Every structure is written in C-alpha cells, then in structure tokens.
C-alpha cells in the first residue's frame, strides 16, 4: 500500500532574505525530516536545529511532530534584542 503524499512548505526568514520551499512528503514525515529534505540548511548555514525553535503556522512544536496536508514548517531565529529594551530605545529616540 502506497503512502499518501502531503503538500507542505518549509519557511525561514532573515531581515535581508526569506525563503519558502514547497515540498511533497509522505504522511509519516516529521518536521525535522521535512527540514532536511528541503535543503534549506544548505542555503542558510546559520540554522542550528539544536538551537533554533521550529513551528507549524506560528505554533512552536517539536522536531518529531508529524505533518499534515498544507502545513507550513517555520524555522524561527533567536531574538537579537529583548523586546522591552527595543521599546525603551524607540521611546527614548521619539522623545528627543
């Protein structure tokens, strides 16, 4: 019996570039397997799956999560600056 193929996307974005890779994977495919199959790590060597969080449609998930039809796997970057500190800096800049 043949496994069904699922249409999914793997996405990663930096401030200067974003990439969304459409893929067809088997229904037993995990998030980690989809990322490996996409080849996105070769295009963005800064991605480290031991460090970067991943998710499906903005919901953080485990690398072992199984995929469903039309899922978008997202690889998240670490924050460069604390959100509260960024807000303080913007407020200080506007009050000048």
C-alpha distances in whole Angstrom, upper triangle without the diagonal:
4,7,9,13,16,19,22,25,27,31,34,38,41,44,44,41,37,34,31,28,25,21,18,16,13,13,14,16,20,23,24,21,22,26,25,23,25,28,30,32,33,35,37,37,39,36,36,33,35,37,36,34,31,30,28,30,34,32,32,29,28,27,24,23,20,20,19,19,22,24,27,27,31,33,36,39,42,45,48,50,51,50,54,56,54,56,59,59,59,61,64,63,64,67,69
4,6,9,13,16,18,22,24,27,31,34,38,41,41,37,34,30,27,24,21,18,14,12,9,10,12,14,18,21,22,19,19,23,22,19,22,25,27,29,30,32,33,34,36,33,33,30,33,35,33,32,29,28,25,28,31,30,30,27,26,24,22,21,18,17,17,16,19,21,23,24,28,30,33,36,39,42,45,48,48,48,51,53,51,53,56,56,56,58,61,60,61,64,66
4,6,9,13,15,19,20,24,27,31,34,38,38,34,31,28,24,22,19,15,12,10,6,7,8,11,14,17,19,16,16,19,19,17,19,22,24,26,28,29,30,32,33,30,30,27,29,32,30,28,25,24,22,24,27,26,26,24,23,21,19,18,14,13,13,13,16,17,20,20,24,26,30,33,36,39,41,44,44,44,48,49,48,49,53,53,52,55,57,57,57,60,62
4,7,10,13,16,19,22,26,29,33,36,36,32,29,26,22,20,16,13,10,8,6,6,9,11,14,17,19,16,15,19,19,17,18,22,23,26,27,28,30,31,33,29,30,27,29,31,29,28,24,22,20,22,25,24,25,23,22,21,19,17,13,12,11,10,13,15,18,19,22,25,28,32,34,37,40,43,43,42,46,48,46,47,51,51,50,53,55,55,55,58,60
4,7,10,13,15,19,22,26,29,32,32,29,25,22,19,16,13,10,6,5,5,6,9,10,13,15,17,14,12,16,17,14,15,18,20,23,24,25,26,28,30,26,27,24,27,29,27,25,22,20,18,19,23,23,23,21,21,19,18,17,13,11,10,8,11,12,15,16,20,22,26,29,32,35,37,40,41,40,44,45,43,45,48,48,47,50,53,52,52,55,57
4,6,10,13,16,20,23,27,29,30,26,23,20,16,14,10,8,5,5,6,6,9,9,12,13,15,13,11,14,16,13,14,17,18,21,23,23,24,26,28,24,25,23,26,27,24,23,19,17,14,16,19,19,20,18,19,17,16,14,11,8,7,5,7,9,11,13,16,19,22,26,29,32,34,37,37,37,40,42,40,41,45,45,44,46,49,48,49,52,54
4,7,10,14,17,20,24,27,27,23,20,16,13,11,7,6,5,7,9,10,13,11,13,13,16,14,11,14,16,13,12,16,17,20,21,21,22,25,26,23,24,22,26,26,24,22,18,16,14,14,18,19,20,19,20,18,18,16,13,10,8,6,5,8,9,11,15,18,21,24,28,30,32,35,36,35,38,40,38,39,43,42,41,44,47,46,46,49,51
4,7,10,14,17,20,23,24,20,17,14,10,8,6,5,6,7,10,10,13,10,11,10,13,12,9,11,13,11,10,14,14,17,19,19,19,22,23,20,21,19,22,23,20,18,15,13,10,11,15,15,17,16,17,15,16,14,12,8,8,6,5,5,6,8,11,14,17,20,24,26,29,31,32,31,35,36,34,36,39,39,38,41,43,42,43,46,48
4,6,10,13,17,20,20,16,13,10,6,5,4,6,8,10,13,14,15,13,13,10,13,12,9,9,12,11,9,12,11,14,16,15,16,19,20,17,19,17,21,21,18,16,13,12,10,10,13,15,16,15,17,15,16,15,14,10,11,10,7,6,5,6,8,11,14,17,21,23,26,28,29,28,32,33,31,33,36,36,35,38,40,39,40,43,44
4,7,11,14,17,18,14,11,8,6,5,7,8,11,11,15,15,16,13,12,9,10,11,7,7,10,10,7,10,8,11,13,13,13,15,16,13,15,14,17,17,14,13,10,10,9,10,12,14,14,14,15,13,15,14,14,11,13,13,11,9,6,5,6,8,11,14,18,20,22,25,26,26,30,31,29,31,34,34,33,36,38,37,38,41,43
4,7,10,14,14,11,8,6,4,6,9,11,14,15,18,19,20,16,15,12,13,14,11,9,12,13,9,11,8,11,13,12,11,14,14,12,14,14,17,16,13,13,10,10,10,10,11,13,14,14,16,14,17,16,16,14,16,15,13,11,7,6,5,6,9,11,15,17,19,22,24,23,27,28,25,27,31,30,29,32,34,33,34,38,39
4,7,10,11,9,6,6,7,9,12,14,18,18,21,22,22,19,17,13,14,15,13,10,13,14,11,12,8,10,12,10,9,12,11,9,12,12,16,14,11,11,10,11,12,12,12,14,14,15,16,15,18,18,19,17,19,19,16,14,10,9,6,5,7,8,12,14,16,19,21,21,24,25,23,25,28,27,27,30,32,31,32,35,36
4,7,8,6,4,6,9,12,15,17,21,22,25,26,26,23,21,17,17,19,17,14,17,18,15,15,11,12,14,11,10,13,12,11,14,15,18,16,12,13,12,13,14,14,13,16,16,18,19,18,22,21,22,20,22,22,19,17,13,12,9,8,8,8,12,13,14,17,19,19,22,22,20,22,25,24,23,27,29,27,28,32,33
4,5,5,6,9,12,15,18,21,24,25,28,29,29,26,24,20,20,22,20,17,19,20,17,16,13,13,15,12,9,12,10,11,14,16,18,16,13,14,15,16,18,17,16,19,18,20,22,21,24,24,26,24,26,26,23,20,17,15,12,10,9,8,11,11,11,15,17,17,21,21,18,21,23,22,21,25,26,25,26,30,30
4,6,8,11,14,18,21,24,27,28,32,32,33,29,27,23,24,26,23,20,23,24,21,20,16,17,18,15,13,15,13,14,18,19,22,19,16,17,18,19,20,19,18,21,20,23,25,24,28,27,29,27,28,28,25,23,19,18,15,14,12,10,12,12,11,14,17,16,20,19,16,19,21,19,19,22,24,22,23,27,27
4,7,11,14,17,20,23,27,28,32,33,34,30,28,25,24,26,24,21,23,24,20,19,16,16,17,13,12,15,14,15,19,21,23,21,18,20,20,21,22,21,20,23,23,25,27,26,29,29,30,28,30,29,26,24,21,20,17,16,15,13,15,15,14,17,20,20,23,22,19,22,24,22,21,25,26,24,25,29,29
4,7,10,13,17,20,23,25,28,30,30,27,25,22,22,23,20,18,20,20,17,16,13,14,14,11,10,13,13,14,17,19,22,20,17,19,18,19,20,19,19,22,22,24,25,24,27,26,27,25,27,26,23,21,18,17,14,13,14,13,16,16,16,19,22,22,25,25,22,24,27,25,24,28,29,27,29,32,32
4,7,10,13,16,20,22,25,26,27,23,22,19,19,20,17,15,17,18,14,14,11,13,14,11,10,14,14,13,17,18,21,19,16,17,15,16,16,16,16,19,19,21,22,21,24,23,24,22,23,22,19,18,14,13,11,11,12,12,15,16,17,20,22,22,26,26,23,25,28,27,25,29,31,29,30,34,34
4,6,10,13,17,18,22,23,24,21,20,17,17,18,14,12,15,15,11,11,8,11,12,9,10,13,14,13,16,17,20,19,16,17,15,15,15,15,16,19,19,20,21,19,22,22,22,19,20,20,17,15,12,12,10,11,13,13,17,19,20,23,25,25,28,29,26,28,31,30,29,32,34,33,34,37,38
4,7,10,13,15,19,20,21,18,17,15,16,16,12,11,14,13,10,11,9,12,14,12,12,16,16,15,18,17,21,20,17,17,14,14,13,13,14,17,18,18,20,18,21,19,19,16,17,16,13,12,9,9,9,11,13,15,19,21,22,25,27,26,30,31,28,30,33,32,31,34,36,35,36,39,40
4,6,10,12,16,18,19,16,16,13,14,14,10,10,12,10,7,9,8,12,13,11,13,16,17,15,18,17,21,21,18,18,15,15,14,14,17,19,19,19,20,18,20,19,18,15,16,15,12,12,9,10,11,12,15,17,21,23,25,28,30,29,33,34,31,33,37,36,35,38,40,38,39,43,44
4,7,10,14,15,17,14,15,14,15,14,10,11,13,11,8,11,11,15,16,15,16,19,21,18,21,20,23,24,21,20,17,16,14,14,17,19,20,19,20,18,20,18,17,13,14,12,10,10,9,10,12,14,18,20,24,26,28,31,32,32,35,36,34,36,39,38,37,40,43,41,42,45,47
4,6,10,12,14,11,13,12,13,11,8,10,11,8,7,11,12,15,16,16,18,20,22,19,21,19,23,24,21,20,17,16,14,16,19,20,20,19,19,17,18,17,15,12,12,11,10,10,10,11,13,15,19,22,25,28,30,33,34,34,37,38,36,38,42,41,40,43,45,44,45,48,50
4,7,9,12,10,12,13,14,12,9,12,13,10,10,13,15,18,19,19,21,23,25,22,23,21,25,26,23,22,19,18,16,17,21,21,22,20,20,18,18,16,14,11,11,9,10,11,12,13,16,18,22,25,28,31,33,36,37,36,40,41,39,41,44,44,43,46,48,47,48,51,53
4,7,8,6,9,10,12,9,7,11,11,9,10,13,15,17,19,20,21,23,24,21,22,19,23,24,22,21,18,17,15,17,20,20,20,18,18,15,15,14,11,9,10,9,11,11,12,12,16,18,21,24,27,30,33,36,37,36,40,41,40,41,45,44,44,47,49,48,49,52,54
4,5,5,9,12,13,10,10,13,14,11,13,17,18,20,22,23,24,26,27,24,24,21,24,26,24,23,19,19,17,19,22,21,21,19,18,16,14,13,10,9,10,10,12,13,15,15,18,20,24,27,30,33,36,38,39,39,42,44,42,44,47,47,46,49,52,51,52,55,56
4,5,9,11,13,11,11,15,16,14,16,19,20,22,24,25,26,27,28,25,25,22,24,26,24,22,19,17,15,18,21,20,20,17,17,15,13,11,8,7,7,8,11,11,14,14,18,20,23,27,30,32,35,38,38,38,41,43,42,43,46,47,46,48,51,51,51,54,56
4,7,10,12,10,10,14,14,13,16,19,20,21,24,25,26,26,27,24,23,20,22,24,23,21,18,17,16,19,21,20,19,16,15,13,10,10,6,7,9,11,14,13,16,15,18,20,23,26,29,32,35,37,37,37,41,42,41,43,46,46,46,49,51,51,52,54,56
4,7,8,6,7,10,11,10,12,15,16,17,20,21,22,23,24,20,20,17,19,21,20,18,15,15,13,17,19,18,17,14,13,11,9,8,6,6,9,11,13,12,13,12,15,16,20,23,25,29,31,34,34,35,38,39,38,40,43,43,43,46,48,48,49,52,53
4,5,5,6,9,10,11,12,15,15,16,19,20,20,21,21,18,17,13,16,18,16,15,12,12,11,15,17,15,14,11,9,7,5,5,4,6,10,12,14,11,12,10,13,14,17,20,22,25,28,31,31,31,35,36,35,37,40,40,40,43,45,45,46,49,50
4,6,5,6,9,10,11,13,13,13,17,18,17,18,18,14,14,11,13,15,13,11,8,8,9,12,14,12,11,9,8,5,6,6,6,7,10,13,13,10,10,7,9,10,13,16,19,22,25,27,28,28,31,33,32,33,36,37,37,39,41,41,42,45,47
4,5,5,6,9,10,11,12,11,14,16,15,16,16,12,11,8,11,13,12,11,9,11,12,15,16,15,13,11,9,5,6,8,9,10,14,16,16,13,13,9,11,10,13,16,18,22,24,27,28,28,32,33,32,34,37,37,37,40,42,42,43,46,47
4,5,5,6,9,10,12,12,14,16,17,17,18,15,14,11,14,17,15,15,12,13,14,17,19,18,16,14,12,8,9,10,10,10,13,15,16,14,13,11,13,13,17,19,22,25,27,30,31,32,35,36,35,37,40,40,40,43,45,45,46,49,50
4,5,5,6,9,10,11,14,15,15,16,18,14,15,12,16,17,15,15,12,12,12,15,17,16,15,14,13,10,10,11,10,9,12,13,13,11,10,8,11,11,15,18,21,24,26,29,30,31,34,35,34,36,39,39,38,41,43,43,44,47,48
4,6,5,7,7,8,10,12,12,13,14,10,11,9,13,14,12,12,10,11,12,15,16,16,15,13,12,9,11,12,12,11,14,16,15,12,11,8,9,9,12,15,18,21,23,26,28,28,32,32,31,33,36,36,36,39,41,40,41,44,46
4,5,6,7,7,9,12,12,12,14,11,12,10,13,15,14,15,13,15,16,18,20,20,18,16,15,11,13,14,14,14,17,18,18,16,14,12,13,12,15,17,20,23,25,29,30,31,35,35,34,36,39,38,39,42,43,43,44,47,48
4,6,8,10,11,13,14,15,17,14,15,14,17,19,17,18,15,16,16,19,21,21,20,18,17,13,14,15,14,13,16,16,16,15,14,12,14,14,18,20,23,26,28,31,33,33,37,38,36,38,41,41,41,44,46,45,46,49,50
4,5,8,9,10,12,13,15,13,15,14,17,19,16,17,14,15,15,17,19,20,19,18,17,14,16,16,16,14,16,16,15,14,12,10,12,12,16,18,21,24,26,29,31,31,35,35,34,36,39,38,38,41,43,42,43,46,47
4,6,6,7,9,10,13,11,13,13,17,18,16,17,16,17,18,20,21,22,21,20,19,16,18,19,19,17,20,20,19,17,15,13,14,13,16,17,20,24,25,29,30,31,35,35,33,36,39,38,37,41,42,41,43,46,47
4,5,5,6,8,10,9,11,12,15,16,13,15,13,15,16,18,18,20,19,18,18,15,18,18,19,17,20,20,18,16,14,11,11,10,13,14,17,20,21,25,27,28,31,31,30,32,35,34,34,37,39,37,39,42,43
4,5,5,5,8,6,8,9,13,13,12,14,13,16,17,19,20,21,19,18,17,15,17,19,20,19,22,23,21,19,16,13,12,10,13,13,16,19,20,24,26,27,31,30,29,32,34,33,33,37,38,37,39,42,43
4,6,6,9,9,11,13,16,16,15,18,17,19,21,23,23,24,23,22,21,18,21,22,23,22,24,25,23,22,19,16,16,14,16,16,19,22,22,26,29,30,33,33,31,34,37,35,35,39,40,39,41,44,44
4,6,9,9,12,14,17,17,15,18,17,19,20,21,22,24,22,23,22,19,22,23,24,23,25,25,23,21,18,16,15,13,15,15,18,20,21,24,27,28,32,31,29,32,35,33,33,37,38,36,38,41,41
4,5,6,9,12,15,14,12,15,15,17,19,20,20,22,20,21,20,18,21,22,23,22,25,25,23,21,18,15,13,11,12,11,14,17,17,21,23,25,28,28,26,29,31,30,30,33,34,33,35,38,39
4,5,8,11,13,13,12,15,16,19,21,23,22,23,21,21,21,18,21,23,24,24,27,27,26,23,20,17,16,13,14,12,14,17,18,21,24,26,29,28,27,30,32,31,31,35,36,34,37,40,40
4,6,10,11,10,9,13,14,17,20,22,20,22,19,20,19,17,21,22,24,24,27,28,26,23,20,17,15,11,11,9,11,14,14,18,20,22,25,25,23,27,29,27,28,32,32,31,34,37,37
4,6,9,8,7,10,11,14,17,18,18,18,16,16,16,14,17,19,21,20,23,25,23,20,17,14,12,8,9,8,10,14,15,18,20,22,25,25,24,27,29,28,29,32,33,33,35,38,38
4,5,5,6,9,11,14,17,20,18,19,16,16,14,12,16,18,20,20,24,25,24,21,19,15,13,10,10,10,11,14,16,19,21,23,26,26,25,28,30,29,31,34,35,34,36,39,40
4,5,5,7,8,12,15,17,17,16,13,12,10,8,12,14,16,17,21,23,22,19,17,13,12,8,10,10,12,15,18,21,22,23,26,27,26,29,31,31,32,35,36,36,38,40,42
4,6,8,10,14,17,20,19,18,14,13,11,10,13,15,18,20,23,26,25,22,20,16,15,11,12,12,12,16,18,20,21,23,26,26,26,29,31,31,32,35,36,36,38,41,42
4,6,10,13,17,19,17,17,13,13,12,12,15,17,20,21,24,27,25,22,20,16,14,10,10,9,8,12,14,17,17,19,22,23,23,25,27,27,28,31,32,33,35,37,38
4,7,10,14,16,14,14,11,11,11,11,14,15,18,19,22,24,22,19,16,13,10,7,6,6,7,10,13,16,17,18,21,22,21,24,26,26,27,30,31,31,33,35,37
4,7,11,13,11,10,7,8,8,9,12,13,16,16,19,21,20,16,14,11,9,6,5,7,8,11,14,17,17,18,21,22,21,24,26,26,27,30,31,32,33,36,37
4,7,10,9,8,6,6,7,7,11,10,13,13,15,18,16,13,11,7,6,5,6,9,11,14,17,19,19,20,23,24,24,25,28,29,29,31,33,33,35,37,39
4,6,6,5,4,5,7,8,11,9,11,11,13,15,14,10,8,6,5,7,8,11,13,16,19,21,21,20,24,25,24,26,29,29,29,32,34,34,35,38,39
4,6,5,7,7,10,10,12,9,10,9,10,12,10,6,5,5,6,9,11,14,17,19,22,24,24,23,26,28,27,28,31,32,31,33,36,36,36,39,41
4,6,8,10,13,14,16,13,14,11,12,12,10,7,6,7,7,10,11,15,17,19,22,23,23,22,25,27,25,26,30,30,29,31,34,34,34,37,39
4,6,9,13,14,16,14,16,14,15,16,14,11,9,9,7,10,9,13,14,15,19,20,19,18,21,23,22,23,26,27,26,28,31,31,31,34,36
4,6,10,12,14,11,13,13,14,16,15,11,10,10,9,11,11,14,15,17,20,21,20,19,22,25,24,24,28,29,28,30,33,33,33,36,38
4,7,10,12,10,13,13,15,18,17,13,12,10,9,9,9,12,13,15,19,20,19,19,22,24,23,24,27,28,28,30,33,33,34,36,39
4,7,8,7,10,11,13,16,16,12,12,10,10,10,11,14,16,18,21,23,22,22,25,27,27,28,31,32,32,34,36,37,38,40,42
4,5,5,9,11,14,18,18,14,14,11,12,11,13,15,16,19,23,24,24,24,27,29,29,30,33,34,34,36,39,39,40,43,45
4,6,9,10,14,17,17,14,13,10,11,10,13,15,17,20,23,25,25,26,29,31,30,32,35,35,36,38,40,40,41,44,46
4,6,9,13,16,17,14,15,12,14,14,16,19,20,24,27,29,29,29,32,34,34,35,38,39,39,41,43,44,45,47,49
4,7,10,13,14,11,12,10,13,14,16,19,21,24,27,29,29,29,32,34,33,34,37,38,38,40,43,43,44,46,48
4,7,10,12,10,12,11,14,15,18,22,24,26,30,32,32,31,35,37,36,37,40,41,41,43,45,45,46,49,51
4,7,9,7,9,9,12,15,17,21,24,26,29,32,32,31,34,36,35,36,40,40,39,42,44,44,45,48,50
4,6,6,9,10,14,17,20,23,26,28,32,34,33,33,36,38,36,37,41,41,40,43,46,45,45,48,51
4,6,9,11,15,18,21,25,28,30,33,35,35,34,37,39,37,38,42,42,41,43,46,46,46,49,51
4,7,10,13,16,19,22,26,27,30,32,33,31,35,37,35,36,39,39,38,40,43,43,43,46,48
4,6,9,13,16,19,22,24,27,29,29,28,32,34,32,33,36,37,36,38,41,40,40,44,45
4,6,10,12,16,19,21,24,26,27,26,29,31,29,30,34,34,32,35,38,37,37,41,42
4,7,10,13,16,19,22,24,25,24,28,29,28,29,32,32,32,35,37,36,37,40,42
4,6,10,13,15,18,20,21,21,24,26,24,26,29,29,28,31,33,33,34,37,38
4,7,10,13,15,18,19,19,23,24,22,25,28,27,27,30,32,32,33,36,37
4,7,9,12,15,15,16,19,20,19,21,24,24,24,27,29,28,30,32,34
4,6,9,12,13,14,18,18,17,19,22,21,22,25,26,26,28,30,32
4,6,9,10,12,15,15,15,17,20,19,20,23,24,24,26,29,30
4,6,7,8,12,12,11,14,16,16,17,19,21,21,23,25,26
4,7,9,12,11,10,13,15,14,15,18,19,19,21,23,24
4,6,8,7,7,10,11,11,12,15,16,16,19,21,22
4,6,5,6,9,10,11,13,14,15,17,19,20,22
4,5,5,6,9,10,11,12,14,15,17,19,21
4,5,5,6,9,10,11,12,14,15,17,19
4,5,5,6,9,10,11,12,14,15,17
4,5,5,6,9,10,11,12,14,16
4,5,5,6,9,10,11,12,15
4,5,5,6,9,10,11,13
4,5,5,6,9,10,11
4,5,5,6,9,10
4,5,5,6,9
4,6,5,7
4,6,6
4,6
4
